[in-house]
Amino acid sequence: MAQVEASGPDPEATRQMIEKLRAEHAELKQRVKELHSRPYLSPEEQLEAKTLQKMKLLKKDAIAALEAKL
């Protein structure tokens, strides 16, 4: 994942980045939910679910870091 940085001290750019990350987080959350709704996951799907969970957590951490800058 690319390092997330606000574009300088511009609060509007930071807010836009937060909204982008929130949208990406929601997409990941939906995909994880879809996978976990299945009665059985193949080994590949299990790996995908774990990877998505980690990505989701990284997005959440990035959101929190940017919100702290506001």
C-alpha positions in Angstrom: 0.0 0.0 0.0 1.3 3.5 -0.8 2.1 5.7 2.1 -0.8 8.1 2.8 0.1 11.7 3.2 -2.1 14.8 3.1 -1.1 17.3 0.4 0.6 19.8 2.6 -1.4 21.7 5.3 -4.5 22.0 3.1 -7.4 20.8 5.3 -9.7 20.3 2.2 -7.2 18.0 0.6 -7.0 16.0 3.8 -10.8 15.8 4.0 -10.9 14.6 0.4 -8.3 11.9 1.2 -10.2 10.8 4.2 -13.4 10.4 2.1 -11.5 8.4 -0.5 -10.1 6.1 2.1 -13.5 5.7 3.7 -15.0 4.7 0.4 -12.2 2.2 -0.2 -12.6 0.8 3.4 -16.4 0.4 2.8 -15.6 -1.6 -0.4 -13.2 -3.9 1.4 -15.7 -4.3 4.2 -18.4 -5.4 1.7 -16.1 -7.9 0.0 -15.1 -9.4 3.4 -18.8 -9.6 4.4 -19.6 -11.4 1.1 -16.8 -13.9 1.7 -17.8 -14.6 5.3 -21.4 -15.1 4.3 -20.4 -18.3 2.4 -20.7 -21.6 4.2 -17.3 -22.7 3.0 -14.2 -20.8 1.8 -11.6 -22.4 -0.4 -7.9 -21.9 0.7 -7.6 -19.1 -1.9 -10.7 -17.4 -0.5 -9.5 -17.7 3.0 -6.3 -16.0 2.0 -8.2 -13.3 0.2 -10.4 -12.7 3.3 -7.3 -12.3 5.5 -5.6 -10.0 3.0 -8.7 -7.9 2.7 -9.0 -7.7 6.5 -5.4 -6.4 6.7 -6.0 -3.9 4.0 -9.1 -2.7 5.7 -7.2 -2.2 8.9 -4.5 -0.2 7.1 -7.2 2.0 5.6 -8.8 2.6 9.0 -5.4 3.5 10.5 -4.7 5.9 7.7 -8.1 7.5 8.2 -7.4 7.9 11.9 -3.9 9.4 11.2 -5.4 12.0 8.8 -8.2 12.9 11.1 -5.7 13.6 13.8 -4.0 16.1 11.5 -7.3 18.1 11.1 
